C-alpha cells in the first residue's frame, strides 16, 4: 500500500506539530507514508531516518522570493504529474483546500481523506488534525511530537563540543521569524546572570542568520558571559539537533528551536510574546512564559519587552527540581530491581 500525507504549512514548527498525526497514519496501516511538504519545513533533515516516513516530496509553492515549480495552474498540473508517478492508493490532506483535493483526484489517487472543505477560518491547528483522524480512522492522537536522534550522534556532539556532565547545559533559542517574537538580549542576559550566580552553566545560542537575529546574538556574546557561550548559527540543523539533545533544559522564543527542543524531549521554557499560547504549550515538554500584565497571549499582544527574567528563572528552578525528583525516583526504582 502506498500512502501520501499532505502537510503544506510553512516552517519547522508546523512540521513538528503535525508529526504525531502523520506517524499515526503509518502505524494504523503498518507501513511508512510519503510526505508532501515545503522545503522550509526541513522535513528532509528532521525525518530522513524516521521509520514512519518512506519519502519526502517537496512542494515547491508559495515562495515569496521566486515563483515555485508548483505555483499557479501550470504548477498544479506539474504536481499532478509528479504525484501520478508514485501511484498512491490513499492520501490524507491536512488542510481544507479544494486545490489539493482536485490535484489528488487528477493524480488518480483512489481514496482521498481531507479536512472539511472551505473551513480554514479559525481552524485550530491541533484539534482539527485530531478530529480528522478520529473521524476517518477512529484513532486518538495526543499532541506530543518526538524526534529521535541516534545515540552515536549525541555522543559525538558531546565529545566534539566538550559538553560536560558536571555543567548545567542550557539551550537559548534567541532567534525568531518575526521581529515581535524576538525577546530582547537584555532579558536573556539577566536570566543568564541569575543562572550563573547559582549554577555552573554553559549556554548554547541558537538563532537564525537575519540581521536582527544576529544583532541579539552579538549583544549576548559581547556580555560578560561570552566564555560560557557557544553560538550555533553557523552549524547545519542536522548538527545542531544532537547538541540540543545534550542540554538539560531550554529557554526559547516561540521559534523553530522551541518546537525542536520540546520534540527532542528537552524541558523547554517558551517565551510567548506575540503569538497564540497554543504554540508554546501543545507539548508536555513545553512551559510557557507570558508577558507581565497579560492573562494570555495572541497575535498583536506585542509583549516582548514585558517578559520577566525573574519569572523565567523561577520556572527554570521548578523544572530542575522536577528533574531532580525524577532522577531520585529512577535511582530508587532501579536499585530495587
C-alpha positions in Angstrom: 0.0 0.0 0.0 1.3 3.5 -0.9 0.0 6.4 1.2 0.6 10.1 0.9 0.2 12.7 3.6 0.0 16.4 2.6 1.2 19.0 5.1 1.5 22.2 3.2 2.1 24.7 6.1 5.4 26.6 6.1 8.2 26.2 8.6 9.8 23.8 11.1 7.3 24.4 13.9 4.2 23.3 12.0 6.1 20.3 10.6 6.9 19.2 14.2 3.3 19.8 15.3 1.9 17.6 12.6 4.4 14.8 13.1 2.4 12.7 15.6 -0.6 12.7 13.2 1.5 11.6 10.2 3.1 8.9 12.3 -0.3 7.7 13.5 -1.4 7.1 9.9 1.7 5.0 9.3 1.1 2.9 12.4 -2.5 2.4 11.5 -1.7 0.9 8.2 1.6 -0.7 9.3 3.5 0.9 6.5 5.6 4.1 6.2 3.9 7.1 4.4 5.3 9.6 1.8 5.1 13.2 2.8 4.4 16.2 0.6 5.9 19.3 2.4 7.6 22.6 1.7 11.3 22.9 1.6 11.4 25.2 4.6 9.8 22.6 6.8 13.2 21.0 6.9 11.5 17.6 6.8 14.3 16.1 4.7 16.7 16.8 7.6 14.4 16.1 10.5 12.7 13.0 9.3 15.3 11.3 6.9 15.7 8.4 9.4 12.1 8.3 10.7 10.8 4.7 10.1 7.3 6.0 9.6 8.3 8.2 6.6 9.2 6.5 3.3 9.9 9.5 1.2 9.9 13.3 1.3 8.3 15.0 -1.7 9.0 18.8 -1.9 6.0 21.1 -2.6 7.6 24.0 -4.5 5.0 26.6 -3.9 4.3 30.0 -2.1 7.9 31.0 -2.0 7.9 34.8 -1.5 11.2 35.4 -3.4 10.7 33.3 -6.5 7.9 31.6 -8.4 7.9 27.9 -7.5 7.5 24.9 -9.8 4.1 24.1 -8.3 2.7 27.7 -8.3 -0.3 28.6 -10.4 -2.4 26.5 -12.8 0.7 25.3 -14.6 2.3 24.3 -11.3 -0.8 22.4 -10.3 -0.5 20.4 -13.5 3.1 19.6 -12.8 2.3 18.5 -9.3 -0.5 16.2 -10.6 2.1 14.6 -13.0 4.6 14.3 -10.2 2.2 12.5 -7.9 0.9 10.2 -10.6 4.3 8.6 -10.9 4.0 7.3 -7.3 0.7 5.5 -7.9 -0.6 6.3 -4.4 -3.6 4.3 -3.0 -4.6 6.8 -0.3 -3.9 10.5 0.5 -4.5 12.3 3.8 -4.7 16.1 3.3 -4.2 18.2 6.4 -6.0 21.2 5.1 -9.4 22.4 3.7 -8.1 23.3 0.3 -10.1 22.4 -2.8 -6.9 22.7 -4.8 -5.3 19.7 -3.2 -8.5 17.8 -3.4 -8.7 18.2 -7.2 -4.9 17.6 -7.6 -5.3 14.3 -5.7 -8.3 13.2 -7.9 -6.5 14.1 -11.1 -3.4 12.3 -9.8 -5.6 9.2 -9.7 -5.4 8.6 -6.0 -8.4 6.4 -5.2 -9.0 7.2 -1.6 -8.9 10.8 -0.5 -9.2 11.8 3.1 -9.3 15.5 3.9 -10.4 18.2 6.4 -13.9 19.6 5.5 -13.6 21.9 2.5 -13.6 25.7 2.9 -13.3 25.6 6.7 -9.9 27.1 7.1 -11.0 30.2 9.0 -10.4 30.0 12.8 -9.2 26.4 12.4 -7.4 25.1 15.5 -4.1 23.6 14.2 -4.1 20.6 16.6 -7.8 20.0 17.3 -8.5 19.9 13.5 -5.9 17.2 13.0 -7.2 15.2 16.0 -10.8 15.4 14.9 -9.8 14.5 11.3 -8.0 11.3 12.3 -10.7 10.3 14.9 -13.4 10.7 12.2 -11.6 8.9 9.4 -9.5 6.3 11.2 -11.1 6.2 14.7 -7.8 6.9 16.4 -7.0 9.3 19.2 -3.6 11.0 18.7 -2.1 13.0 21.6 -0.2 16.2 20.8 3.3 15.0 21.8 5.8 15.2 18.9 9.0 13.2 19.4 12.1 13.4 17.2 14.6 10.6 17.8 18.4 11.1 17.5 20.9 8.3 17.1 22.8 7.7 20.3 26.2 7.8 18.5 25.4 11.3 17.1 24.6 12.5 20.6 27.9 11.2 22.0 29.9 12.5 19.1 28.4 16.0 19.6 29.2 15.7 23.3 32.8 14.9 22.6 33.3 17.4 19.8 31.9 20.4 21.6 33.2 19.4 25.1 29.8 19.2 26.7 30.4 18.2 30.3 28.0 16.3 32.6 29.1 18.4 35.6 27.9 21.6 34.0 24.3 22.7 33.5 24.0 22.9 29.7 21.2 25.3 28.6 19.9 25.9 25.1 18.9 29.6 24.5 16.8 29.9 21.4 17.2 33.6 20.8 16.0 33.8 17.2 12.6 34.1 15.7 10.9 34.5 12.3 9.2 37.8 13.3 10.5 40.9 15.0 7.7 40.9 17.6 8.7 37.3 18.7 12.3 38.1 19.4 12.9 38.7 23.1 15.5 41.5 23.7 19.0 40.4 24.5 19.0 42.2 27.9 16.3 39.8 29.2 18.3 36.8 28.2 21.5 38.3 29.7 19.7 38.9 33.0 18.4 35.3 33.0 22.0 34.1 32.3 23.2 36.2 35.3 20.6 34.6 37.6 21.6 31.1 36.5 25.3 31.7 36.7 25.1 33.0 40.3 23.7 29.7 41.4 24.9 27.1 38.9 28.0 26.3 36.7 26.3 26.9 33.4 27.1 26.7 29.7 24.9 28.3 27.2 24.3 27.2 23.6 22.9 30.0 21.5 20.6 29.0 18.7 19.4 31.6 16.2 19.0 32.4 12.6 21.0 34.5 10.1 18.8 37.5 9.7 20.5 40.8 10.7 18.1 41.4 13.6 18.8 37.9 15.0 22.5 38.3 14.6 22.4 41.6 16.5 20.8 39.9 19.5 23.4 37.2 19.3 26.3 39.7 19.2 24.9 41.6 22.2 24.9 38.3 24.2 28.3 37.4 23.0 29.6 40.8 24.0 28.4 40.4 27.5 30.4 39.0 30.4 29.1 35.6 29.7 30.9 35.2 26.4 33.2 32.5 27.7 30.2 30.4 28.8 28.6 30.6 25.3 28.8 28.5 22.1 27.0 30.0 19.1 25.3 27.5 16.8 24.2 29.8 14.0 26.9 28.6 11.6 26.1 24.9 12.0 23.7 22.8 9.9 20.4 21.9 11.5 21.4 18.2 11.4 24.5 19.0 13.6 22.5 21.2 16.0 20.0 18.6 17.0 22.4 16.3 18.9 23.7 19.4 20.7 20.2 20.3 21.8 19.7 16.7 23.0 22.8 17.1 25.3 21.2 20.1 27.0 19.4 19.7 30.4 16.8 22.5 29.7 16.0 25.1 27.0 14.7 28.7 27.1 13.5 29.8 23.7 11.4 32.4 21.9 8.4 31.0 20.0 10.6 29.8 17.2 11.7 26.6 15.4 14.1 25.8 18.2 11.3 25.8 20.9 9.5 23.2 18.8 12.6 21.2 18.1 13.8 21.2 21.7 10.5 20.0 23.1 10.3 17.3 20.4 13.8 16.2 21.4 12.2 15.7 24.9 14.1 18.6 26.5 12.1 20.6 29.0 11.5 23.9 27.1 10.6 27.2 28.6 8.8 29.1 25.7 8.8 32.9 25.8 5.5 33.8 24.3 5.3 37.5 23.3 3.1 37.8 20.2 1.6 34.5 19.1 -1.3 32.3 20.4 -0.4 30.5 23.6 -1.1 27.2 21.9 2.2 27.3 20.1 4.1 27.3 23.4 2.0 24.8 25.3 0.9 22.0 22.9 3.7 19.6 24.1 4.0 18.2 27.6 7.7 19.3 27.4 6.7 23.0 27.0 6.5 25.5 29.8 5.2 28.9 28.5 6.0 32.3 30.0 3.7 35.2 29.1 4.3 38.9 29.4 3.8 40.7 32.7 0.3 42.1 33.0 -1.2 39.7 30.4 -3.6 36.7 31.2 -2.9 35.1 27.8 -1.1 35.9 24.6 -2.3 36.3 21.0 -1.3 37.9 17.8 -0.6 41.6 18.4 0.0 41.2 22.1 3.3 42.9 21.4 4.7 41.8 24.8 8.4 41.1 24.1 9.6 43.8 26.4 7.4 42.6 29.2 8.9 39.1 29.5 10.2 38.9 33.1 13.6 37.3 33.5 12.8 36.5 37.2 9.8 34.5 36.1 11.9 32.6 33.6 14.4 31.8 36.3 11.7 30.7 38.8 10.2 28.4 36.2 13.7 27.2 35.4 14.3 26.2 39.0 11.0 24.4 39.3 11.8 22.3 36.3 15.2 21.5 37.7 13.5 20.3 40.9 11.2 18.1 38.9 14.1 16.6 37.0 15.9 16.0 40.3 13.0 14.2 41.8 12.6 12.1 38.7 16.3 11.2 38.9 16.0 10.2 42.5 12.9 8.1 41.9 14.5 6.3 39.0 17.6 5.5 41.1 15.4 4.0 43.8 13.4 2.1 41.3 16.4 0.5 39.5 18.1 -0.1 42.9 15.1 -2.2 44.0 15.0 -4.1 40.7 
